[in-house]
Amino acid sequence: MWLTMLLLATMGVQAEKPVETGFLNRVYKADSVTMPYVVYVPRDYTPTKKYPVILFLHGAGERGNDGIRQTQVGIGSAIRSYPDRFPCLVVMPQCPADRWWRGEELEAAYGCLQQTMKEFSCDPQRVYLTGLSMGGFGSWEMVVKYPDTFAAAIPICGRGDTSQAEKIKHVPIWVFHGDADNLVPVAFSREMVDALKKVGSTVVKYTELPGIGHNSWDPAYSSAEVMKWLLEQKKP
């Protein structure tokens, strides 16, 4: 009897063990790529509920293998400032130094997302994509490659392939770019938005920020309206 009571008590302690939340370090391994990534898990996370999940692609300045830098610019900063606006999981992979969000690195980032969706309780109808600068380029490429994965996307100061607009015209996309950007020409975003409208997209939005240079991501990610819009999107 005492043994039974001890086992039941032990099971009760294990059941009450708190779920790990916050910025959690993870690693994704494929045949030719090992990619560190961070998963943000909201404080109220419980496995009994399905959560939206955002895949974030960082810019060129955050490349490396420390597993930290990609959380310090863009969406990670916004989460720390406004945690209540992010009742979701956020996946933040880190691209290796001197590499780009394309090819095997882009596939590894997608692998980080898939690995997260297996580890945590995620809603497959509410998977989102966003990225800034180099990650803005990567976001356009990723949504073209996996147009049926994402319920919505927010590419920021990037560039897409206008010839691929037909593939993603059904995806709600909100594009951001500063009109004073001297690193990535604002024309890149204008052209992509125009291409989407020409193929019949009624779900593309465009915000051009007057007087803003390359950093158009802080205004985007710190906007309560933008995050509310993103998390309201759901695949039919």
CORFEN-V526358 format. One record per helix or strand of 2 or more residues. SS is the DSSP state (H for helix, E for strand). FROM is the first residue (numbers start at 1). TO is the last residue. If there is no record, write none. Layout:
{{SS,FROM,TO} {SS,FROM,TO}}
//
This chain:
{{H,2,15} {E,22,29} {E,34,41} {E,51,57} {H,60,62} {H,69,71} {H,75,81} {H,83,85} {E,89,93} {H,103,119} {E,122,132} {H,134,145} {E,152,156} {H,162,168} {E,172,178} {H,186,198} {E,204,209} {H,217,221} {H,224,232}}
//
